[in-house]
Amino acid sequence: MKTYRHKVSVHWGDTDPARIVFYPNYYIWFDQSTRLLFDSVGLDWDHLQAKYGVPGCPLVETHARYILPSRFRDELEIESRITEWHAKTFKVSHTVHNAGKVAVEGYEMRVWIGPHPDDPERMKAYPIPTEVRAAFELR
């Protein structure tokens, strides 16, 4: 499966009074990393909306395990990949590296949605298209 890596600099505002990354920021970075992973295979959110009517892929479950602290001015590398496909959901796993060591491991379970056919104010889960899954296969 496709793996996407990118760098994140820890800024002052990302930290708590002890200058350690405030944990919700990892979830922000996971969300950004998922978008960048999709972008890296040519499936940006605008494309998904235009082609499939998907306004995004909402979270239905999240998890993080904090192994080592990251601090103000650290340079992190986040590695993201889809590790599970289900009919209407998929799991994006994230590993945060700090100075070559694993600092955080986490995942997001996301659902493929589109407009509900009976009520445009609601969303409905739909099967993930085969071509979307195929875009993440190693080429």
Number of C-alpha atoms within 10 A of each C-alpha: 14 16 16 19 15 13 13 14 13 19 14 14 12 18 19 13 9 9 17 16 21 16 15 12 14 20 17 10 15 25 17 11 23 22 16 19 24 20 15 15 15 14 18 15 17 14 14 17 14 10 10 14 13 19 17 17 19 13 15 12 11 15 12 18 11 14 12 13 15 23 21 17 14 16 15 21 20 22 20 23 21 23 14 12 14 10 12 14 20 21 20 21 23 29 21 27 19 19 11 9 13 17 19 19 18 18 22 22 19 20 23 22 21 19 16 13 10 9 9 10 8 10 16 14 16 16 12 18 12 8 8 14 13 12 16 19 12 8 7
